């Protein structure tokens, strides 16, 4: 499995912890930045991460910013991206099970490191249920 990851300055420190978790589990990670806590613009990291998932260069993506809102909005501009902001493990599981979210978005300023790592594990350990949910997911993309 390969995960594309990106964050702005608010998500940088948690992004680094998530990378450690993923690599310890043998998961390949492509880091699209940022690479410090210096103030940056979240779309600069949302778009390359979303492109990697959309082009199937990565299986799934993880994005982080302060609230999760801006970076999710930018990622969701991509036609085949379903980026879900999750601040609990239950939301991450439902985002995968029911919505086939292909990018997990974390609100780095509103969750602890411990919770963030648990959310990532819940997201990665949950599969899409398909069935009635597939019909609904098929209706998300605009043509």
Beta strands, then each sheet from edge to edge (+ up, - down):
strand 1: 2-7
strand 2: 28-31
strand 3: 60-65
strand 4: 83-85
strand 5: 103-107
sheet 1: 2+ 1+ 3+ 5+ 4+
end
